[in-house]
Amino acid sequence: MELRVDIDYNQILRLIRQLPKKDIKKLTNTLQTEIATDKSTRSLPKLILQAPTWTDSDLNDYNEARIHINKSRIA
């Protein structure tokens, strides 16, 4: 469920100025946390795209090693 209201910047400022100082500080902390969280989620896809990947031969070597390890545990 999403609420859509057409409020401009100045109206938001007027509403914020009506809040007690304690609530303004709480709002500031919440907004800063939201902004920091948003930045970190944007950088995650960038980090994933820059991550090293395995070649087919790397994957094949890994699978052979896993098979060897699994067989040696049984013996």
C-alpha positions in Angstrom: 0.0 0.0 0.0 1.5 3.3 -1.0 0.3 6.8 0.0 0.9 9.5 -2.6 0.6 13.1 -1.6 1.7 16.2 -3.6 3.8 18.2 -1.1 6.5 20.6 -2.1 9.8 21.2 -0.4 8.7 24.3 1.5 5.6 22.6 2.9 7.8 19.8 4.2 10.1 22.3 5.8 7.1 24.1 7.5 5.9 20.8 8.8 9.3 19.9 10.2 9.7 23.3 11.9 6.5 22.5 13.8 8.0 19.5 15.4 9.6 19.6 18.8 13.5 19.7 18.7 13.7 16.1 20.1 11.6 14.8 17.1 13.7 16.9 14.6 16.8 15.2 15.9 15.2 11.8 15.7 14.1 12.6 12.1 17.6 13.8 11.2 19.1 10.6 12.5 16.6 8.5 10.7 17.2 10.3 7.4 21.0 10.0 7.7 20.6 6.3 8.4 18.4 5.9 5.3 20.8 7.8 3.1 23.8 5.7 4.3 21.8 2.5 3.8 20.8 3.5 0.3 24.4 4.3 -0.7 25.6 0.9 0.5 22.9 -1.0 -1.4 23.9 0.9 -4.6 27.5 0.0 -4.2 26.7 -3.8 -3.7 25.9 -4.4 -7.4 29.0 -2.5 -8.4 31.1 -4.6 -6.1 29.5 -7.8 -7.5 30.3 -6.7 -11.0 33.9 -6.1 -10.1 34.4 -9.4 -8.3 36.7 -12.0 -9.7 35.1 -14.9 -11.5 36.2 -18.5 -12.2 37.1 -19.8 -15.6 35.9 -23.1 -16.8 39.2 -24.7 -15.9 39.0 -23.2 -12.4 35.6 -24.7 -11.9 36.6 -28.0 -13.3 39.6 -28.1 -10.9 37.4 -27.2 -8.0 34.9 -30.0 -8.8 37.6 -32.6 -9.1 39.0 -31.6 -5.8 35.6 -31.8 -4.2 35.1 -35.3 -5.6 38.5 -36.4 -4.3 37.7 -35.0 -0.8 34.3 -36.6 -0.7 35.7 -40.0 -1.7 38.5 -39.8 0.8 36.0 -39.2 3.6 34.2 -42.4 2.8 37.4 -44.6 2.8 
